[in-house]
Amino acid sequence: MTRLVLASASPARLATLRSAGIEPSVVVSGVDEEQVTGLAPAALAQRLAELKCAAVAEQQTEGVLVLGCDSVLDLDGAALGKPGDADEAAARWQAMRGRTGTLHTGHCLRDTASGGEATATGSTVVHFADVSDAEIAAYVESGEPLHVAGAFTIDGLGGAFVTGIEGDHHNVVGLSLPLLRDLVAELGHSWTDLWAKRR
């Protein structure tokens, strides 16, 4: 079995991997996301994924696969990560409602045994419902949008506010399983070797 280390504190990414039969170790990178500026949304997501992967890979003392990911919502060319506070989350939703954005998730996978690295960005178009001011206020009060890129989830309370997507659903959650499978293969490993042993 090939061991995967997830360089992310995201419960959604961890749950996605677990539902796919993978039980990764979790090591939070501690990368300051504010250090990277001036990049387009997709490039920003990819660069942050690479930084997170590198920070955790350097801590490993044995051969493992380290996965770094980062998600950014592109709305009219603006890169929207996690909102800074409730007021910003509410303003985001007032701008997003009834509109369409693109959720970019950067992926960086490094094999610490060989030093090989594979990267790719997944992009999924997201259509937002024309939610009311009252719905926005209630959603922001729940706290959920304060902890996620773009101030929304598709697998939580925010799921009812997404009317449709074009692309990989898992990418919106924060980690594209088909894309990750391709990266694993690019580094010479088998996807099924990542599966945790079933009793």
N, C-alpha and C positions, 0 to 999 in steps of 0.2 A: 504494500500500500504506500503510495506517495503521500507525504505529509504537506498540507497547505497551511500557511500562516496568513491570516487576514489582518492587514495593516489598517484597521478601521474600527472605530467605536460604534458603528452603526448597527443597531439591533435588526434593522430590516435586511441589511446585507447578510448578517449572520443567519437570520431565519431563512433567507433565500437559499443559501448554501446548504443548510441543514435539510430543507425540504427536497433538495436535489441529491441527498444521500451523502453529503460531505460534512465532516465534523472538523472544522479548522481550529487551530489555536488562534487566539486573538491577542494581538500586540498593538496598542494604540501608538501611532507614530509621533504624536506631539508636534507635528509640523504646523507652523504659524501660517494659516491660509492668507493672511493679509499681506505677506511678504511679496506675493506675486501680483503685479499690476500691469495694466496696459495691454493685455492680451484679449483677443476675441473669445467669446464664450466657450467654443469647442476647444480651442488651444489652451485656455485657462484650466478647464477640467482635466485635460490630458497632462499638463505640466504638474498640477497638484497631485495627480495620481502617481506620477513618476517620483516626485519628492517624497511622498508617503512611503512608497515601496522601498526607495533607497534607504530611508531612515531606519526602517525595520530590518531590511536585509543585512545592514551593517552590524546588527546586534546578534545575528544568528551564528551559532558555533557548529552547526551540522548542516548537511545538505537537505534543504527544503525548498518548496516553491512559495515565494512571498507575493501576495497580491495587494496592490494599492489601487484604490478607486476614489474618484471624486465626481460629484454631479453638480452641474450648473444649468440653470434655466436661461434660455435665450429668448428674450421678449423684445422685439424690435431692435435687435443687435446689442442690447444691454445684457451683461452677465449678472444674473441674480443667484446668489448663494443663499445661505441662511439669513433671514432678516435679523437686524440688530436688536429689535424690541417689538412690542405689541403694535405700536403706532406704525412702524415700518411694514409689519405684516399686513395690517389693515389697508395701508396705502397700496401695497402690492396687489392685493385682491381686488381693490377698486379698479386698478389698471388692467388686471388680467381677465376679469369677468366678461363672459361672452366672446372671448378672443382665443387665439391660438398661439402657442409658444412651442419651442423645441427644447427638450430635455437632453442635454449631452452628458454622458458618463464616460470619463476617461478610465482606462484600465491599463495597469502596468504589472506584468508578471515576471519575476526574476527567479532563476534557478541558482541557488547559492552554491550548489556543487560545481556547476559548469561555468557560472558567471553569465550565462545566456540571459537575454531579456527580450520580451515580446510586448508590444504595446498596440493599442487600438482604442478608438473612441466610438461608442455607440450613440446614435441619435434617434430620438423618438418624438414625433409630433404629438402634442397634447392639446385637446380641445377643452376649454373650460366652460362650465355652465354660467349662465347669466344670473349669478346669485344675488340675493337682496342684501341691503345694508345690515339687516337683522341677522341674516345667516353669516355674513362676514364677521360681525361682532361676536356671535356665539362661537364661531370656529376659532377666532383669535383668542377668546377667553379660555378655550379648552387647552391652550398651550401647545397643541400639536404643531402648528405651522412655524413656531419659533425655532424648531430643532431640525428643520429639513430644508434642503435646497429648493428654491423657488416658492417656499412657504406653503407647500401642499404635499400630500401623500396620495397615492392611488390605492394603497392597501390598508388605509385607516379611516378616520373620520372624513378626510378629504375626498375619499373615493366617490362619494355621491356628487361631488362638484366637478368631476371630470366626465364629460359626455362621450368622449371617445379618444382613441389614440391611433396613430399610424406607425407601426413598428413594434419592437419587442417590449412587452409589458414589464418584464423583469428589469429592463434597462431603466425604466421610470422608478422602480423600487430602489435602484442604486447599483445594480450589478447584472449585466447581461450574461445569462448562462450559455447561450449559443456562441457568443463572442469569446467568452472565457474558454470554452471547449476548444475553439480554434487556436487560442494562444497556448494552451496546454500542449496541443499537438505540435505547434510550431517549435516548441522547446524539446520535442522528442518524447513526450510522456503520453500515456493513455488516460483519457477522461475517466474511464471506469476504474482505473487504479486509484483514483481519488475517493471512490466510494468507501464509506466506513463499513467495516465488516458487519454483516447482519447476522443476528442469532437465529 
